[in-house]
């Protein structure tokens, strides 16, 4: 363990070896202040605490960071663990260093084991800190790395917790910033505590064959050098074995044998120019047999973290596959140090856009997207999903490259191009073939998005269950939030009612209003309607908050035990006195039979009127039904028409007839019935008539709860590709 701790003398030696202009006087001042501030403080291992910040500073020197970063590293625990404040640091070292120390201090307070809201808020702080000064997260990554190197003294559960947060957040961030050295070591050290058995198994396997591998790599390097040096004399060769975590992912997660991992061995060829890279590629393919579909050109299509290189997998004379990576020195520095290379070498990749700005765009996008989302759990999942290392690279028909996370769909691709393209998408072609909208795109495919000019058409709510990226999910929600307020309100009410019924949450009107209002405020909604709307457009997912709502209801029930029982008793008494049979109240008549007329099939939300029949109670009609006289007073039997109202407590489902006009498309019936299944809407009857003009008429009888529910159903069916119109029959 001692090898992982570096004292100030070692730090000064590392600085001297860099041949860079550091402000040594400023660094000395920072060290002396930290030494004095930490005093006799010690780590859990018993090591003097000051050795931790000096070790973190050494890691930053290795990464090539600047003086301000080194100073901030030496001071990064002073504000948190001693009496010094950020203001004190600013007075002594200036605002820039104070901001760096403050940023790292805030990141150090992320309690991942705490409640979801707190976790989300702290992750949000981390993103903001990164957006303001990327050096904050680089210092934090160095801090994390040193903590993991020296974590043996912690209790097992704490080690696992730290390892898990590294895997979920910090290692992916290191990947997105292109800092391979930190990313791979963090992953390997975290795996050691998350799956110690597998880690040890791979470590032993690598150790057993270490001599053989080194011998094999030496032979491969010699052969490559013999082929290349006569043509390109100024080149550098390196050999490496895949990281333990990299092997673990393929062996234990993807269920492959060690022999099936083609890139377990790799030789890196570093040259001066891009032209040399492509020339070497041709020579390598002549000298060794390339494995099909194992060539990747990251020079013409860089990764989002600015990584550039040519990758090809070939088979040597021994029959063992190995990977060859070909890059320039500039690309190599960027591959090893990522963002830090901007400080180390003061050079970026020569692209049209500023590479630093481009590499940080994902942080700004995440901030913009998550600000629109009030659900804490979703914020956490969004951030973590956007940090996944696996990516695919997709081409537009014009040849532009779009990068997306692994598992992304054509919908994600559409929204990555432009918000309006996604909002008006009606289909997609992959390599000129029509694909379903849930099709998962793969690297190298050419994707064309089919759109409609109809301004009223928009995304489907079901897309929220399909998309992979937070960007697409956020834009879909924003569309519903902006364009479908009434529909969102109705949908939210329906979802709340359904979930409350399922969980047996029953309150009287006043109590329900207070209960819903308290839930709304908890989720940053000023009114109950706003709460309904947010649920309707997917800003709050009921499945995630219902357990907490149920808990709150149980607490309320315990405070006032008779609450639900009294309500049910009142409800039953009310039905006896005024027949809320089928959710209907008849003016002046109690305990009568009620039936719904087949001519108009009224549902809650329709204005209704009753007709006293001979022998079967009251027949209910829509007020505008063709069988209802426009002027009751002038009708033959005006006294038999009575006022009728929908009871607020109506929970039944009602029969409703709809007419759907569609294009004569083979799959249209399946798509429509599947949509009804998704919405949990029961179909009572179904009739299809095909017309000669290439259109079909579908008459359906379905069960709905009320007019708002019907409107929501009609809206969703209307969005199906091939549906021309949906109307109530």
N, C-alpha and C positions, 0 to 999 in steps of 0.2 A: 504493500500500500504506500509506503514512503516514496516510492518512485513517482507516484502521481502528485506529490506535493513539491512545488518549486519555491525556493526562497527568493529574496530580492536580488541576491547576487546572481542567481541563475537568470532572472528576468533581465538584468543589465547585460549579461553575456549574450542572451538571445537578441536584445536590441542592437548590440554592437555588431552581431553577425548579419544583420539585415541590410546594412549599408544604406539606411534611410535616415533622413533628417528628422529625428525626434527632438522634442523640447525636453531635454533631460532634467533641466532645473524644475520644470513644472511637474514631471513625473516624480522627482525626489520629494517635492513638497507634498504631493498626494500620498506617497508611501508613508512619510513621517506622520502625517495627520492620521492616516488609517491605523498605523502602529500604535499611536498614542490613544486613539479613540477605542480600539478593541482591547487595549491593555492586556489583562490576564485572561481574556475570554478564550475558551477552547472549544474545539469541535467534539462531537460525541465520542470520537476515537481517542480523545485526549491530546490531539495535535493542536498547537497554538493556532488560533483562529486566523491570524494574519496570513498564514500560508495558503489559505483558500483564495483570497482576492489576488495574491501574487501569482498563483497558479492559473487563475482565470485570465489574468493579464498576459501570461506566457502563451496561452492558447490564442489570444487575439493577435499577439505579435506574429505567431506562426501563420495566422490567416492574412497578415499584412495590413491590419487596421492602423488608424492614425493615432496621433498623440492623445487627442480628446477621448477616444475610445479606451485607450490604456489607462488614462487617469480615472475615467468613470468606472472602469473595472476594479481598480484599487479602492475606490470609494463606494462601490455599489451596495455594501451592507451597512455602511456607516449610519445612514439615516434611519434604517429599520432597526438596527441593533444597539445603537448608542444614543447619546443625548443630542447629537448634532441634528439640525434641521436642514431642509432644502434651502431655506434662506441663508443659513450659515455657509453652505457650499457655494451658493451664488456670490456671496460677498467675497469669498476667498478665491474662487476659481472662475467666476463668470457665469453668465446665464446658460451658455451652450452646454457646459459640463453639468451644471445643476439640472438642466432638463433631461439629460441622459441618465443621471443618477435617479431622478424622480421617476422617469419612465420604467427603469429596471426595478425600482422599489415596488411600484404598483403591480408589475407583472409577477413579482415574487409573492404577492398576496392572493393569488388565485386559489381559492379553496375548492378543489374539484370534488371533494367528497361532500360539499354542502348542498343546499337546496338548489334546484334547477335555475331559479330566477337569479340567484347570486352568481352561479356559474356563468350564465349567459351574460350578465352584466360585466363580469370580469373579462370574459372573452372579447366582449365589445371594446373594453378599455385597451386590451392588447392590440386589437386591430387599429384603433385610433393612434396608439403610440407608434406602431409600425408605420402608419401612413405619414405621421409627422416627421419621424427620423428613423430610418431603417436600422441605424446603428444600435438602437435600443434592443431590438430583437436579436441582433448578432451577439451583443454582450450577454443577453439572457441565454442564448443557445450555448455559449462558452461556459456560463455558470452552470447550466444544466448538465453539460458534458462532464465537468469536473465533479459535480455532485454524484453522478452515476459512477464515475471511476472510483469514488471513495464511499460508496453506499453500504458496504459490507457491515458496518457497525449498527445500522438501523434494524429495527424489528422487522420480521418477514412481511407482515401485512403492509407496512409503510413502504417497503421496497417495491412490492407489487403495485401499489397505488401509483408511486412515482413512475415506475416502468410503463404502466398503462397510459398515463397521461403523456409520456414521451412518444409512445407509439401512435396515439390518437391525434396529438396536436403538434408537439415540438419537432419530431422527426419529419412529418410532412411539410412543416414550414421550412425546415432546412432544405428539403427537396425543392420546394417552390422557389427558394432563394438560390438554388444551385450549389449549395455548400455540401458537396458530396462527402468530404472527409468527416464532417460532424454528423451528417445524416446516417451514414453507415455505422459509425461507432455507437451512436445513440441507439440505433435499432438492435445491434448485436448485444450491447450491455443490457437493454431492456428485455430482450428475449431470454437472457440468462436467468432472469428472475420470474418471468411469466411462464416459461416452459423449460425448467432446468434440465429435465430428462432428455428432451429432444436436443437442447443446446449441447449437452455433454456428448450425446451420441454423434452429432455432426462434428463436434470438436475432436473427438477421438478418431473418427473416420479420416478427418483431414490430417491429424497428427500422424496416424499410421502410414499414410501414403505420402508424407511430406517430402521425403528424399526423392521418391519416384517422380512426384510432380515437379519439383525443382529441376530434376534432370530432364524431364520432358520439355519443360518451358525453355531450358537452356538450348536444347536441340532445335526447337521451333524457332527461337530467336536467331540462332546461328544460320539456319536455312534462309530465313527471311532477309537477314543482313547480306548473305551471299548473293541473293537475287537483286537486292535493291541498291547496295552501295556502289556498284559500277555505274549506275544510271543517276542515282541521287545520293551523292557522297555525304552531304550535310544532313544527317538524320539521327534520331534518338529512339532507341527501343526500350520498352519496359514490359515486364510480365507480371500478371496478377492472378490470384485465385479468387473466385466469387466469395462475397461476404457470407458469414454464417446465416444471417437472417435471409439473404437472397436464396441460399440453398434450402433453408427451412420452408420458405414460401412455396417452392416448387416441389419439394419432397413430401412435406406433411400437409400442405393445403391443397396443392394441385395433384397429389397422389402420383408423383413420378418417381422413378428410380434414379439413383445418382448417375447411372450410365446414360439416362435420357436427358440430362441437363447439358445442352450443347455449349453453353457459355460459361461452364465452370472454370475453364482456362481461358485467358485472354492475353493477347499481345497488343501493346499500344505502340503505334508508330507516330512519332511527332516530327513534323517538317516545317519549312518556312512559309510555303505558299499553298493556296487552295488548289492551284494547278497541279502541284506535286501530289496532293491528296488523291485526286482522281487518277493520275498516272499510276500511282502505287496500287490503287484498287485494281486496275487492269492487270498489273504484274502479278498481284496476289492470286487473282482468279486464273491466271495461266499456270502458276506454279502449284496451286492446290485445287482440289475439286470443291467448288462452292455448293452448299446445301440450298436447294430451292426455297424461295420465300423467306430467306433469312438475311436479306440485305435491307438496310435502312439508311436513308440519306438524310441525316439531321443537319447537314450543312445548308442545303437549299431550303429545308424546312426545319428551322430550329425549334426546339422545345420551348414552352412558355418560360422556363427558368433560364433561358438564353443558352442552353447546352447545344453545342454544335460538334458533330463528328460523323464520320462514315463508319458504319458497322456492317460487317459481313462475317458469316460463319462458314468455315471450310473444314475439310477433312485431310489430315496429314497422311504420310506413308504408313504410320502405325495404326491407322483406322480410327484414331481418336479425334473427335471434332473439337475445334477451338475457335474462339472469336477473335477477329482482328479489328481494332479500332484505329482509325486514321484521322489525324487532326493537325492543325497548325499549333504553334506555341501559344498564340493568343487564345485559341479555342481551349487548349489544355489548361491554361490559367483559369479561364472561366469555368471549365468543368470541375476543377478542384475546389475553387474558392467562391464561385458564383458571384453574388453581389459584392462580396468582400474584395473581389478583383478590381473593383473600381477604385478602391483605396490602395490596393497593393501595387497595381501596375499602371493606374491612371489611363487605362485604355478600355474601350468597349468594342463590341462587335460592330463592324461597319455596316450598318443597315440604314434604311431610310429614316426610321424613327430613332429617337434616343433610347438606347437599350435599357438604361436604368428606369426611365419612365414606363417603358413597356412592361418591364418585369414587375413593377409595382402596381400595374393596373388592376390586377386581380384583387388586391387589398381594397382599393377604392370601390370596385364592383361589389365586393362582399359587404362593405359598409353601407352602400346605397341600398342593396337588396334587403339586408336585415333590418334597416330602419323602418321599413314598411310592415314589419311583422311583430306583433305584440306577444306571440306565444314563445315563452322562454325556451321550452324544449325544442321547438322547431329551429330557433336561432342556433342552438348548440349543434343540432344535427346538420343544419345547413353549413355551418363553418367547417365541421369535420368532413362532410362529404365533398366540399369544395377543395379540401386539402389533400384528397387522395392522390397518391403518386401516379397511379396507372392512368394513362391518357391515350386517346386515339386521335388521329389526324385525318380530317375529312376534306375533300376538295369540292368547291363549288363548280358549276359548269364553266365558269370563266377561269378556273385554275387557282383561285384564292384558297388558302389553307385555313381551316377552322379547327382548333383543338378543343376537345371535349373530354370529360372523364370517362373511363371505361364503363360501359353499360348505358351510355347516353342514347337517346332515341332521335328519330328524325324531327320530332317536335322540339327537342333541345337544340338541334341544329338550326331549325327555322328561327327560333328566338335569338340564337347567337348571331345570326346574320343581321336581323333588325326586328324590333318589336312588332311593327306592322306586318311583316312577313309572317311572323308567328300567329298574330291575331287573325289573319285572313287565310291561314293555311286550310286547304281542304283535302290535301293528299301529298304524296311524295314519290319520287322515282329514285331508285338507287341503281346506278349503272344502267340507266334507261329502262328499268323495269319497275312497274308499280309495286309498292310495298305497303303493308299495314302501317297505321300511324304509330304503333308501338314497336316498330322495327328498330333493333339496336344496331347502330352504325359501327363499321369497322374501319381500321386504318387503310387509307388508300382508295376508299370508295368515292365515287362522284355522286353527289346527292343534289337533286333538283326539287325544289319545293313548289307545289302547285297551289295557287292562290285564287281567290274569288274577288271580284270587284264590288260585290254587294257589301255596302258599309254596315248593314245590320247584322251580318254574319260575324261570328266571333268564335273564340275557343270553347271547348266543352269542359264542364267541371270535372269530368272523368279524366281529363288530361293531367290533373293534379296528382292522380294515382300512378301515372305513367312516367312523367318526366323525372330526370335524374338531377339536373342542375338547379341550384337555388335561383339562378337568374331567370330561367324559364318559369319556375314556380311562382316567383314574385311577380313577373309580368302578367301571367294568367290571372292571378288574384287582383292585380291592379285593374285589369280590364273589367272584371266582374264588379269590382268596387266602384268603378267609374260609370259603366254602361248599364248595369242591371240592378239598380238599387231596390226597386220593388220586388224583383225576382229574388234577390238576396234575402230581403226581409221575409218573404214567404217561405223560402227554403230553410232559413234559419229557424223560423217558428216550427216548421214541420219536423226538423231534426230534433229540436228541443222536446217537443211533445212526444215524439217517438221514444226518445231515450228516457224521458221522465216516466212514461207508461211502462217501459221495460223494467225500470228499476223500482217501480211502485212509489214514486215521489208524488204525493197528493196533498195539496194545500187549498184553503179557500182563496177567493180572488185577491183579497187584501194581502194575505200572507204570501201568496205566490208572487205578487208584485214586489213586495219587500225583499223576498228571497232572491228573485231574479236581478233586482237592482244591486244587491250586495255582490253577486257573482260578476255582474257587468263592471262594477267599479274595480274589482280585483283584477280584471283583465283590461283595464285602462279604457273602458267604454263609458261615455258620459250618460247614456240612456239605455233602456232595455232594447229599443229598436236598433240602436247602434250595435249592441251586442248580437242581436239577431242577424244584422247585416254582415258583421264580421264572420260569424259562423257560416252564413250563406255563401260568401265568396272564398272561404277557406282560410281566412286569416287566423282563426282559432279552430283547432280540430277537436271536436267533441270527445272522440275516443280517448284523448289524452287528458282531458280535464274532468270527465265524468266521475272517476274514482274520488276525486277531491270534492266534487259537488255532492256525491252520495254521502261522504263523511260529514259535510256541513249540514246536510239534511238530517242525518242521524243525531247530530248534536242538538239541532233545533227541536227534534222530536223528543229527545230526552228532557229538554227544558220544559216542554209543554206536551206531555205524553198524550193527552186526549186529542191533540191537534188533528191528526189524520182521521181518527175514528169519528170525531165529532163531524168532521167535514163529510165523511161518507154517510153518516146518519142523516145529516141535513139534506144531502143529495137524494137519498132514498125517500125521505119524507116529502121532498119537493116533487119527486116523480109521482107519488101517490096522490098528492093534491092537484098538481097540474101535470098532465101527462107529458113528460119529456120523452115520450115513446119515440125511439129513433131520433132523439135529439130535437124534437119539435114541440113547441107550446102552442096550443089552440086557444084563441081568445074566448073566454066565457064557457069553455067546455072542459070538463075533467074526466079522466079515466075513459077515454074513447079510443077506438082503434084508428090507426093511421096507416095509409098506404101511399106510395109514391106513384104518380101516374106514369104510364109507359110512353105517353106522347111527348113528354119533355124532360123526364128524369131530373128533377131539381136536386141540387147539392148545396151544402152550406156556402153562403155567399150570394146565392141567387135570391132575389125578392120573390117571396112565395105567397100563395093564397090557398085557402082550403075550400073544398066543396063537400057538403054533407050528402053522402050517398044514401041510397035505400038499401040497407042491409049490410054495409061494410064501412061504417064509421066515416071518417073524413079522408077524401082523396086530395093529395097535395099537387099543385101545379106551379110552374114558374109564372110570375105575374104577366110576362109577355108571351105565354103559351098561346098558340093559335086557337085553342079550345076555351080560352078565358075571354069573356066579353070585354071589350075595351071600356064600356060604360056599364058597370055592374047594376046600377039603379034601373037601367033600361032593359036589363036581361029578363027572360021569361020568369025565372025564379030567383030574384035577388036575395031573398032571405036565406037561401041555402049556401050562399058564399060567405065565408068567415075569414077574419084576419088570422094569420099564422106567422110564427116567428121561430127562428133557430135558437135553441137553448145554448148558452155559453158552454155548458158542460158536455156538448155532443162529442162523442168519441168514436161513433160508428164510421164505417166506410160506406160510400154510396155509389150506386151504379151510374155510369156516365158513358154516353156514346160519342165517339170521335170519328172523324173522317180524315184519312191521310192520303194525299195524292203524291205519288212517287214516279220516278223514272222506272222503266221496265228493266230492272237490274237483277241479276241472278241472286246476289247475296243480300238484297235489301230486306227481305222478310227476316232473315237470321239476325241482321244488325238491329232491326226494330225490336224484335222479341228479346234480344240480349240486353238492349237498353232498358226495357221494362223490368227485366230481371235485376239489373244493377240497382234500379230505383225501388225494388221491392213492391212493384205495382202488379196486382193480380189481374190477368186477362180473363174475362167471363165468356166472351165469344169473339169470333174472328171470321171475316168474310173478304175475299179478294176478287175484284173484277178487273180484268185486263182490257184496256182500250186499244183501238187501232192506231192511235197517234203516238205509240211508244210509251204511254203512261199507264199507271195502274191506280185503281181506287181501292183503298183498304178501309173497311168499316169494322170498328172494334168497340166492344163494350168492356170497360175497365172499372175497377173500384178505386175511388179517391176519397180523401177526407173532407175537402172543402174546395172552394173556388181557387184559393191561393195554391193549393196542392195541384189542381188541374193546370193552372197557368205554368207552374214549374215543369210539369210533365210535358206539356205542349212545347215549351221552350227547348227542352232537351231533345225531344224527338225531331224538332225542326232543324237541329244542327247536324243530323246524320247526313252524310254525303249521299245525294240521290233523292232526298225528301224535298218535295216542292212546296207543300203546304200542309198544315195540320189545323183542323178546325173542330169545334164541337158540333156534332151532328144534330 
